[in-house]
């Protein structure tokens, strides 16, 4: 039965983009989102700058830009060093909307929202998202909520790593099973908790977009629906529909939000090579001279474990592992005495 007391349902689609959604709606493949658009309003919004997952979700949860909420990337350098520190929700410098609602005695349920670890101690519950370091009781408040999640189905985590697959067929099986389980968990925790506000986030479109975007913005709707990315979006639409049938009452307001979009890469700028040409950066020892940026990239690749190398070659490389390897190796790449600015991320942020 629908939860008639739920006032607001916010469905998050990490990496969700109209570049995929609208063609699939036109092909009749996403009837749930099509119905929400037809009965409500929608628009293509500009993401925050820089448009990274932790930055954008922090903005969604606070209404502030990075200069105010303090989140600029997945990590930051430890003060006085060039060593990285992975950040989490505790680094958000201002109050979130969840904390404001809690102060006004409204009960919120938060499920798998990036940058909510450690879980917020609010009325209702908080199950942290991708910044949680482990899939255990520490990611949930109250801690008993973790047992409820684990009991809802076979699940080894709320997020997954496509590096564990070596074919598109295997990837689709993993994605489909994961969406079925997480969708069931979302429906289970949405009811019977006395919630005023519920916000779950689907991460699958982001993971598949990073690993399997092969020019999907340049093909027709029918062909798009048969791609792994298209099938993922359609499966998410199905899960949203089941969530609406379970959690939404006659007076529930529904929002669907995304942190950033997706698209084909039309060109590449090698930031460190550019900084080197400007005289602001010098590579250390064997990395200097012609082709130094490429040599540095080769070094980073060679330092990866064998399994990670296979993942890179197959375009299934986990973003978290890639970030860590680049940052940890950064200290060896540069001649610091002759370096004024440098980049140690694949996204181009200059320090």
C-alpha positions in Angstrom: 0.0 0.0 0.0 1.3 3.5 -0.8 2.6 5.6 2.1 -0.1 8.3 2.3 2.0 10.3 4.8 5.0 10.8 2.5 5.1 14.4 1.6 8.1 14.5 -0.8 9.9 11.8 -2.8 13.2 12.9 -4.4 14.6 10.3 -6.8 18.3 10.8 -7.7 19.8 9.6 -11.0 23.5 10.0 -10.8 24.7 10.9 -14.2 21.2 11.0 -15.6 20.9 12.9 -18.8 18.1 13.9 -21.2 20.5 13.0 -24.0 19.5 9.4 -23.2 16.1 9.9 -21.5 14.4 11.8 -24.2 15.2 9.5 -27.1 14.1 6.5 -25.0 10.9 8.3 -24.1 10.3 9.0 -27.8 10.8 5.2 -28.5 8.2 4.4 -25.8 10.9 2.7 -23.6 10.7 4.9 -20.4 6.9 5.2 -19.7 7.3 6.1 -16.0 9.5 9.2 -16.6 7.4 10.0 -19.6 4.3 10.1 -17.4 6.0 12.3 -14.8 7.2 14.8 -17.5 3.7 14.8 -19.1 2.0 15.5 -15.8 4.5 17.9 -14.4 7.4 20.1 -15.7 11.0 19.4 -16.6 14.1 21.3 -17.7 17.7 20.8 -18.6 19.7 22.4 -15.8 23.3 23.4 -15.8 25.4 21.4 -13.3 27.6 23.1 -10.7 31.2 23.8 -11.6 33.3 21.7 -11.4 30.6 19.1 -12.3 31.9 16.2 -10.2 29.6 13.8 -8.3 30.6 14.9 -4.7 30.5 18.6 -5.7 27.1 18.5 -7.3 25.3 16.3 -4.7 26.7 18.6 -2.0 25.2 21.5 -3.8 21.9 19.7 -4.2 21.8 19.0 -0.5 22.8 22.5 0.6 21.8 24.9 -2.1 25.3 26.3 -2.0 28.1 26.5 -4.5 31.5 24.8 -3.8 32.9 28.1 -2.4 30.4 27.9 0.4 30.0 24.1 1.0 33.7 23.4 0.6 33.6 20.3 -1.6 35.6 20.6 -4.8 36.6 17.1 -5.7 36.7 13.5 -4.4 39.8 14.3 -2.4 42.0 17.1 -1.2 45.7 17.4 -0.4 46.7 17.0 3.2 47.9 20.4 4.6 51.6 20.8 4.1 52.0 17.7 1.9 51.3 16.5 -1.6 49.5 13.4 -0.3 45.8 13.0 -0.9 43.0 12.6 1.6 39.8 11.1 0.4 36.9 13.3 1.7 33.4 12.5 2.7 30.1 14.1 3.9 31.7 15.3 7.1 33.7 17.8 5.1 30.6 19.7 3.9 31.0 23.1 5.6 27.3 24.1 5.9 24.1 22.6 7.0 22.3 20.3 4.6 18.6 20.4 3.9 18.2 17.2 5.9 19.6 18.8 9.0 17.3 21.8 8.5 14.2 19.5 8.1 15.3 17.6 11.1 15.4 20.8 13.2 11.7 21.3 12.2 10.7 17.8 13.3 10.3 16.4 9.8 11.4 12.7 9.3 13.7 12.0 6.4 14.9 8.8 4.8 18.2 9.0 2.9 19.3 6.1 0.8 22.6 5.9 -1.1 23.1 9.6 -1.6 26.8 10.4 -2.3 28.5 12.4 0.4 26.3 11.4 3.3 29.0 9.5 5.2 29.3 9.4 8.2 25.5 8.9 8.2 23.6 11.9 9.5 22.0 11.5 12.9 18.6 12.6 11.9 15.0 11.5 12.6 14.2 8.6 10.3 17.3 7.1 8.8 20.4 7.7 6.6 22.2 5.0 4.6 25.3 6.6 3.2 26.3 6.5 -0.4 29.6 6.0 -2.3 31.8 7.8 0.2 31.2 5.1 2.8 34.5 3.2 3.1 32.8 -0.1 4.0 29.5 -1.9 3.5 28.8 -2.5 7.2 26.8 -1.0 10.1 28.9 2.1 10.2 27.3 3.3 7.0 23.8 3.4 8.5 21.9 5.4 11.1 20.4 3.9 13.0 22.9 1.0 12.7 20.1 -1.5 12.7 19.0 -0.2 9.3 22.0 -2.0 7.9 20.6 -5.3 9.0 17.3 -4.4 7.3 19.1 -3.7 4.1 21.2 -6.8 4.2 18.1 -8.9 4.9 16.1 -7.5 1.9 18.1 -9.5 -0.6 21.5 -10.8 -1.7 23.6 -7.6 -1.9 27.3 -7.1 -1.3 27.1 -3.3 -1.4 24.9 -0.5 -2.7 27.3 0.2 -5.5 29.3 -2.1 -7.7 32.4 -2.3 -9.8 32.2 -3.0 -13.5 35.9 -4.0 -13.4 34.5 -7.4 -12.1 33.1 -8.1 -15.6 34.8 -8.8 -18.9 31.9 -8.7 -21.4 28.9 -6.6 -22.0 26.7 -9.6 -21.3 28.3 -10.1 -17.9 28.0 -6.4 -17.2 24.3 -6.4 -18.0 23.7 -9.4 -15.8 25.4 -7.6 -12.9 23.6 -4.3 -13.5 20.2 -6.0 -13.9 20.6 -8.0 -10.7 21.9 -5.1 -8.8 19.0 -2.8 -9.8 16.5 -5.5 -8.8 18.0 -5.9 -5.4 18.6 -2.2 -4.7 15.1 -1.4 -6.0 13.6 -3.9 -3.6 15.6 -2.4 -0.8 14.4 1.1 -1.7 10.8 0.0 -1.6 11.2 -1.8 1.7 12.8 1.1 3.6 10.3 3.6 2.1 7.3 2.2 3.8 6.7 1.6 7.5 9.3 4.2 8.6 6.9 7.2 9.1 8.8 9.3 6.6 7.9 12.9 5.5 10.7 12.9 2.9 12.4 10.1 1.1 15.4 10.4 -1.2 17.1 7.3 -2.8 19.8 7.6 -5.5 20.3 5.3 -8.4 24.0 5.2 -9.3 23.9 2.7 -12.2 23.5 5.2 -15.0 26.7 6.9 -14.0 28.7 3.7 -13.7 27.5 2.4 -17.0 27.9 5.8 -18.7 31.5 6.1 -17.7 32.3 2.5 -18.9 30.1 2.1 -21.9 29.4 5.4 -23.5 30.2 4.8 -27.2 28.6 7.7 -28.9 25.1 7.0 -27.7 24.2 10.7 -28.3 24.7 10.1 -32.1 22.4 7.1 -32.7 18.7 6.7 -33.1 16.2 5.8 -30.3 15.6 2.2 -31.4 19.3 1.4 -31.6 19.9 3.3 -28.3 17.4 1.1 -26.5 19.4 -2.0 -27.4 22.7 -0.7 -26.0 23.8 -1.5 -22.5 23.4 2.1 -21.5 19.9 2.2 -23.0 18.8 -1.0 -21.2 20.2 0.4 -17.9 18.0 3.5 -18.2 15.0 1.5 -19.1 15.6 -0.8 -16.1 15.9 2.3 -13.8 12.6 3.6 -15.2 11.0 0.3 -14.3 12.4 0.4 -10.8 11.2 4.0 -10.4 7.7 2.9 -11.4 7.7 0.2 -8.7 8.9 2.7 -6.1 6.1 5.1 -7.0 3.5 2.3 -6.7 4.8 1.4 -3.3 5.8 4.7 -1.7 3.7 7.5 -3.2 0.4 8.6 -1.8 -2.2 11.0 -3.4 -0.5 14.1 -1.8 3.1 13.2 -2.4 5.2 15.6 -4.4 7.7 13.9 -6.7 11.1 15.2 -7.9 13.6 13.5 -10.1 17.1 15.1 -10.0 20.6 14.5 -11.5 24.0 15.7 -10.5 25.5 16.0 -14.0 24.9 14.7 -17.5 27.0 12.8 -20.1 28.2 13.1 -23.6 30.8 12.0 -26.1 34.3 13.3 -25.7 35.1 15.5 -28.7 38.7 16.4 -27.7 41.3 16.1 -25.0 43.5 18.6 -23.2 46.6 17.2 -21.4 46.7 19.7 -18.6 50.2 18.9 -17.3 51.7 19.0 -20.8 50.1 22.5 -21.3 51.4 23.7 -17.9 54.9 22.4 -18.9 54.7 24.4 -22.1 53.8 27.5 -20.1 56.9 27.0 -18.0 54.8 26.4 -14.8 55.6 22.7 -14.4 58.7 20.5 -14.8 58.5 16.7 -14.8 61.0 14.9 -12.6 64.0 13.1 -14.1 63.0 10.5 -16.7 59.6 12.2 -17.3 61.0 15.4 -18.6 61.3 16.5 -22.2 59.4 15.6 -25.4 56.3 13.5 -24.7 56.7 13.8 -20.9 53.0 13.8 -20.3 52.5 10.6 -22.2 55.5 9.0 -20.3 54.0 10.1 -17.0 50.7 8.4 -18.0 52.7 5.3 -18.9 54.3 5.3 -15.5 51.0 5.5 -13.7 49.6 2.6 -15.8 52.6 0.4 -15.1 52.2 1.0 -11.3 48.7 -0.5 -11.4 48.1 -4.1 -10.3 47.5 -6.5 -13.1 43.8 -6.7 -12.5 43.5 -2.9 -12.8 45.4 -2.9 -16.0 43.0 -5.4 -17.4 40.1 -3.2 -16.3 41.7 -0.1 -18.0 42.1 -2.0 -21.3 38.5 -3.2 -21.1 37.2 0.3 -20.3 35.8 -0.9 -17.0 38.2 1.0 -14.7 36.8 1.9 -11.4 36.9 5.7 -11.0 37.8 5.5 -7.3 40.9 3.3 -8.0 41.9 5.5 -10.8 41.8 8.6 -8.6 43.8 7.0 -5.9 46.5 5.7 -8.2 47.0 9.1 -9.9 47.1 11.0 -6.7 49.4 8.6 -4.9 51.9 8.6 -7.8 51.8 12.4 -8.3 54.6 13.0 -5.8 57.1 11.1 -8.0 56.2 12.9 -11.3 57.1 16.5 -10.7 60.3 18.5 -10.0 58.7 20.5 -7.2 61.5 23.1 -7.1 60.6 24.2 -10.6 56.8 23.6 -10.5 54.2 26.3 -9.7 51.1 24.4 -10.8 50.2 20.8 -11.5 47.3 18.4 -12.1 47.0 15.0 -10.5 43.5 14.1 -11.5 42.0 12.8 -14.7 39.4 15.6 -14.6 41.9 18.5 -15.1 41.8 20.2 -11.7 44.9 22.4 -11.3 46.6 22.8 -7.9 
